[in-house]
Structures are given as C-alpha cells and as structure tokens.
Amino acid sequence: MEKPLILVTNDDGITAPGLRALIRTMKELGDVVVVAPDSPQSGMGHAITVDSTLFSKQVVVDHKEGAPSEYSCSGTPADCVKLALRVILDGTPDICVSGINHGSNSSINVIYSGTMSAAIEAGIEGIPAIGFSLCDYSWDANFEPALDSVKKIVEEALDNGIPKGTVLNVNIPKTEKGPKGIKICRQARGNWKEKFDKRTSPSGKDYYWLTGEFELLDKGEDTDEWALAQGYVSVVPTQFDLTAHHAIQQINNWNLNER
C-alpha cells in the first residue's frame, strides 16, 4: 500500500528536540515532509505574516534521523502550514502533526499555542491534524516515553479519520516509565493570574516581563488537567468554529432592531 504523506511542523523551531523526536516516529508510519520555523515561535497563537516577506529554504538538520525533505520558514507556525500547502508540497498531506511541544498546551494554554495553531491551520484546510505537547519545558526533555502514545494516536487517526472541523490537542505527562494510558477529555477551565515584572534598563527606560501562575478552576475528573495529573495522556477534540451556539437564543432576545 502507498504510504501516507505526513506534514510535520512545530513552534519551537526546526532544530528543537521535540520536533526531531516526532520526525523519527512519523517516519515509521509514512513519507514525511517537514516545514517548521527557523527560530522559536512559542506563544504566537494563530498569527500570520501579512506585512513583511517570508523566506523558506530546504535544510538538512540531521543526516541520519531527519526527514528526506525539510524546510525552514522565517514565519509563524501557521505560516509554515500555509507555505507547505501552497508552495512546497506537490499533493495534499494525509495528516498534519505539530510538535512535540516543549511544555503543556492543556486548558486555556491552547488559545496561545503556536503548536496548536499550526494544526488548526491544517484543519481549516480540511486536513486531519493533531498537536502534541509534552509537559516538560526543558530543552533537554526526555521525549522517548511519549513516543509510543504519539504513534498510537496518529495510527488511529490515519485508520479512522478525525471528525470534520475537529483538531486533536494531545498533551503528554512528564514521566520516566511512560503514561498510564490515553484518555479522551474536555478542556479544563483555567486561567493565568498574570503580573508584569517592571524593570529599568541601563538607559533609564522602563520595561516589563510577563509573569504569572496558572489557576485551575475546574475540579472535574473528565478534564485534560485531571488526566495529566493522574499520569494519563489527554486528548481533547477542539474546533475552530468559535460560535457560542448556546448563546444565540439568549442574544436573539435582545431588542437590537427596536432601538
């Protein structure tokens, strides 16, 4: 049988260890093409480049374990997917996988995630897509215990498909022995209690560093945060239709046309 075409991308940059681990695993499943940022793009969300030029070039990062076709892109993760689909690839990929991110994208973090935005960009184009993240921010994080779960999830997605309009947000707990299993979850309610650390530059100008702590507002045992805390991989089906369907009727009761 013909091997599936797998588009691999990320937001940590084309040399990131998490991406390299994902490439190795995807090569076991199909033909891999990589299009990833040439520098870290974490927290970029779904930003795209509209007011400056984009550059891309074919690169060789790892002669032994890299993919046959790898391209770096000067833009955001969403730019990488757009460029892959419109310029680099000859055909439509069977699946797009993004990551493996260095750090969690569970709960509200999905909103800010460049990793997930790359996957969502593929989903908008009708391509099955998954974003993978490991709950370890270290550049030297150990991705090996996560790879079995990554492979299983991608195999199932290739065999069964992903519901239309849906992108999977997969988070993997930090563990030395491997996760306990995989759970399908909902996104936990949570938020960041943010602060800005004010400092002064040598020239006397004030500047700020964003800091903060994550606040979990959800005690449910069906959420991504609960699953991760218990040692399970969390899989949250997300959608890019942002319509709050439950609110339409209530807002229809407003007297918008009578004022």
HELIX and SHEET records of a PDB file:
HELIX    1   1 PRO A   17  MET A   26  1                                  10    
HELIX    2   2 PRO A   77  LEU A   83  1                                   7    
HELIX    3   3 ALA A   84  ILE A   88  3                                   5    
HELIX    4   4 SER A  107  ILE A  111  5                                   5    
HELIX    5   5 GLY A  114  ILE A  124  1                                  11    
HELIX    6   6 GLU A  144  ASN A  160  1                                  17    
HELIX    7   7 ASP A  224  ALA A  229  1                                   6    
HELIX    8   8 HIS A  245  ALA A  247  5                                   3    
HELIX    9   9 ILE A  248  ASN A  252  1                                   5    
SHEET    1   A 9 SER A  56  GLN A  58  0                                        
SHEET    2   A 9 SER A  69  CYS A  73 -1                                        
SHEET    3   A 9 ASP A  31  PRO A  37  1                                        
SHEET    4   A 9 LEU A   5  THR A   9  1                                        
SHEET    5   A 9 ILE A  95  HIS A 102  1                                        
SHEET    6   A 9 ALA A 129  LEU A 134  1                                        
SHEET    7   A 9 THR A 166  ILE A 172  1                                        
SHEET    8   A 9 VAL A 233  GLN A 239 -1                                        
SHEET    9   A 9 ILE A 182  ILE A 184  1                                        
SHEET    1   B 2 GLY A 190  THR A 200  0                                        
SHEET    2   B 2 ASP A 206  LEU A 216 -1                                        
END                                                                             
